[in-house]
Amino acid sequence: MFGRQNLALTFIILTVTLDAIGIGLIFPVMPDLMMQVTHESLSQAAVWGGVIVTSFAAMQFLCGPVVGNLSDHYGRRPVLLTSLAVMTVDYIVMSLAQTLWLLLIARMINGIASATQSTTMAYIADISAPDDRARRFALIGAGFGVGFIAGPVIGGLVAGIDPRAPFWVAACLGALNLAFGLLVVPESLPLDRRRPFTLTRANPLASFAAIRKLPGLRRLLLVGFIFALTSNVWPVIWSYYGHEAFGWNARWIGLSLAAFGLGSVIVQALLVGPAIRRFGERRGAIIGLTIEMATYAFYGVVTSGTWALLALPIAALAGLGGPALQAMMSRATPGDQQGELAGINASLNALSMILAPLVMTTLFAYFTGPFAPIHLPGAPFVLSALLMVAAVQLFVAGTRETAAA
């Protein structure tokens, strides 16, 4: 039983990793792929790329609670295996799609099929003793981090064969994991613990209504939303930005995204704890937010690809701000409302992932198109820097009295 449970845990971690790879592998090939299917310039292709990324994020946001509640009713195993099967077929469709609309529909379906985070977390909870859950949930986070680093690397390296080659790789990985799951994964949810599916529980907008229950956190929640919104500039615009500003190909774009992702993981794993112990949560948040603001300003105007690469480790240090901000919000929230806070933050993060692609790619298209007042591929980073100026001011003003007390 112990060995079977370990195999099931391995499958869950692989599934989360593949979900993250599926998100990351498309970014390096987006410029070439979108120009291929739209027959447009890079500027206009970027706008359609933003639409595709937004559609993926929107489907994950809308369908995540639905998929989670389906697993409460039908069990975790059929939901996870069905999701993998759909994703595998969908990657094949994307690899063959010759029109923008087929690619858009396929990416939306992929967003639905990969909205399994709640199901994977529930599976871990089902098979784990309470004292083991935190450690195993951390493995899920690690798997996602590895996948988000590996995705751009895979996409960048195999894109030299063809812009669609990454989708074939993802399809093969999905098929192998599906076969593994069919062989080793038992159902984790007994029949007596299942509950009927209801639309009320599957409402993705419900957590927004909980903001009124935490009125003292509205300013911090707004700062967190701005932080999340601007953070999306990296995966959304970096591929087009690198292509236009520095002439990078898919390989360099993939490697640079992976380097940034690796730096972020190192910061989160090794530096956040010591930094907060040394500076405290408030000053740690200010340091992270200020580094974020400065790096956005730098990438808004830098013209050297070499300097852009060398500055990535500094940009990764901005990751100090998010955990410090989350810790402050958690500390200011009563123990019986921590779940509401988590739900609000998850919804705000999802909203930022929906809005950022449309805003950032439209701005990029305007400042790289034929009618641009100045040629500025880094315009989305300039906007992000300005938004972070507002976020820092909001944060400092809202927390000054607390710090003084």
Residue pairs with C-beta under 8 A, 6 or more apart in sequence:
4 184
4 186
5 127
7 184
7 185
8 123
8 127
8 184
8 185
8 186
8 188
9 124
9 127
9 136
9 139
10 184
11 177
11 180
11 181
11 184
11 185
12 80
12 120
12 123
12 124
12 140
13 139
13 140
13 142
13 143
14 143
14 177
14 180
15 80
15 84
15 116
15 120
15 177
15 181
16 117
16 120
16 140
16 143
16 144
16 147
17 143
17 144
17 146
17 147
17 150
18 84
18 87
18 147
18 170
18 173
18 174
18 177
19 114
19 116
19 117
19 144
19 147
20 143
20 144
20 145
20 146
20 147
20 148
20 150
20 151
21 147
21 148
21 150
21 151
21 154
21 170
21 173
22 87
22 91
22 110
22 114
22 151
22 170
23 56
23 114
23 147
23 148
23 151
23 235
24 147
24 148
24 149
24 150
24 151
24 152
24 155
24 235
24 257
24 261
25 151
25 152
25 154
25 155
25 166
25 167
25 169
25 170
26 33
26 151
26 155
26 166
27 151
27 152
27 155
27 235
27 238
27 239
27 253
27 254
27 257
28 152
28 155
28 156
28 159
28 166
28 239
28 250
28 251
28 253
28 254
28 257
29 155
29 159
29 163
29 164
29 166
29 239
29 250
30 49
30 239
30 240
31 42
31 45
31 46
31 49
31 239
31 240
31 243
31 250
31 253
32 159
32 163
32 250
33 103
33 163
33 164
34 40
34 45
34 46
34 48
34 49
34 52
35 41
35 42
35 45
36 163
37 97
37 98
37 99
37 100
37 103
38 44
38 45
38 48
38 100
40 48
41 369
42 240
42 243
42 244
42 368
43 364
43 365
43 366
43 368
43 369
44 365
44 369
45 240
46 237
46 240
46 361
46 364
46 365
46 368
47 361
47 362
47 365
48 100
49 239
49 240
49 357
49 361
50 236
50 357
50 358
50 360
50 361
50 362
51 104
51 357
51 358
51 361
52 103
52 104
52 107
53 235
53 236
53 357
54 354
54 355
54 357
54 358
55 104
55 107
55 108
55 111
56 107
56 108
56 110
56 111
57 111
57 350
57 353
57 354
57 357
58 108
58 111
58 354
59 108
59 109
59 110
59 111
59 112
59 115
60 111
60 112
60 114
60 115
60 350
60 353
61 204
61 347
61 350
61 351
61 353
61 354
62 204
63 111
63 112
63 115
63 204
64 115
64 117
64 118
64 204
64 350
65 118
65 201
65 202
65 203
65 204
66 115
66 202
66 204
67 79
67 83
67 112
67 115
67 116
67 118
67 119
68 118
68 119
68 122
68 202
69 197
69 198
69 201
69 202
70 79
70 197
71 79
71 80
71 118
71 119
71 122
71 189
72 122
72 189
72 194
72 195
72 197
72 201
73 194
73 195
73 196
73 197
74 194
75 187
75 188
75 189
75 194
76 119
76 122
76 123
76 126
76 187
76 188
76 189
77 181
77 185
77 186
77 187
77 188
79 116
79 119
80 116
80 119
80 120
80 123
80 181
80 185
81 178
81 181
81 182
81 185
83 113
83 114
83 116
83 119
84 113
84 174
84 177
84 178
84 181
85 178
86 109
86 112
86 113
87 110
87 113
87 114
87 170
87 174
88 171
88 174
88 175
88 178
89 171
90 106
90 109
90 110
90 113
91 110
91 167
91 168
91 170
91 171
91 174
92 167
92 168
92 171
93 102
93 106
94 103
94 106
94 107
94 110
94 164
94 167
95 164
95 165
95 167
95 168
95 171
96 164
97 103
97 106
120 140
121 137
121 140
122 189
123 188
124 133
124 136
124 137
124 140
125 133
126 188
126 189
127 188
128 136
145 261
145 265
145 268
148 261
149 258
149 261
149 262
149 265
150 258
152 253
152 254
152 255
152 257
152 258
152 261
153 254
153 255
153 258
154 166
154 169
154 170
154 254
155 166
155 250
155 254
156 250
156 251
156 252
156 253
156 254
156 255
156 257
156 258
157 251
157 254
158 165
158 166
158 169
159 165
159 166
159 249
159 250
159 251
159 254
160 249
160 250
160 251
163 250
200 206
204 347
204 350
205 347
206 343
207 340
207 343
207 344
207 346
207 347
208 344
208 347
210 340
210 343
210 344
211 218
211 221
211 344
213 337
213 340
214 221
214 333
214 337
214 340
214 341
214 344
216 332
217 329
217 332
217 333
217 341
219 394
219 395
219 398
220 325
220 328
220 329
220 332
220 395
220 398
220 399
221 329
221 344
221 345
221 348
222 394
223 289
223 325
223 391
223 394
223 395
223 398
224 322
224 325
224 326
224 329
224 345
224 348
225 348
225 351
225 352
226 387
226 388
226 390
226 391
226 394
227 289
227 292
227 321
227 322
227 325
227 388
227 391
228 348
228 349
228 352
228 353
229 352
229 355
229 356
229 387
230 292
230 296
230 356
230 384
230 387
230 388
230 391
231 292
231 322
231 352
232 352
232 353
232 356
232 357
232 360
233 296
233 356
233 360
233 380
233 381
233 384
234 257
234 260
235 257
236 356
236 357
236 360
236 361
236 380
237 360
237 361
237 364
237 380
237 381
238 253
238 256
238 257
239 250
239 253
239 257
240 361
240 364
240 377
241 299
241 364
241 377
241 378
241 380
241 381
242 248
242 252
242 253
242 256
242 305
242 308
243 249
243 253
244 364
244 368
244 377
245 302
245 303
245 305
245 308
245 377
245 378
246 252
246 304
246 305
246 308
247 305
248 256
248 305
252 305
256 308
256 309
256 312
259 309
259 312
260 312
260 315
260 316
263 312
263 313
263 315
263 316
264 316
264 319
266 316
267 316
267 317
267 319
267 320
268 319
268 323
271 317
271 320
272 284
272 319
272 320
272 323
272 324
275 284
275 287
275 320
275 324
276 284
276 323
276 324
276 327
279 287
281 324
281 327
281 328
281 331
282 324
282 328
282 399
282 402
282 403
284 320
284 321
284 324
285 320
285 321
285 324
285 325
285 328
285 395
286 321
286 392
286 395
286 396
287 320
287 321
288 317
288 318
288 319
288 320
288 321
288 322
288 324
288 325
289 318
289 321
289 325
289 388
289 391
289 392
289 395
290 392
291 314
291 315
291 317
291 318
291 320
291 321
292 318
292 321
292 388
293 385
293 388
293 389
293 391
293 392
294 385
295 311
295 314
295 315
295 318
296 381
296 382
296 384
296 385
296 388
297 381
297 382
297 385
298 311
298 381
299 308
299 311
299 315
299 378
299 381
300 376
300 378
300 379
300 381
300 382
300 384
300 385
301 378
301 382
302 308
302 311
302 378
325 395
326 345
328 399
329 341
329 345
330 338
330 341
333 340
333 341
359 380
359 383
360 380
360 383
361 380
363 379
363 380
363 383
364 377
364 379
364 380
366 372
366 379
367 373
367 374
367 375
367 376
367 377
367 379
368 375
368 376
368 377
376 382
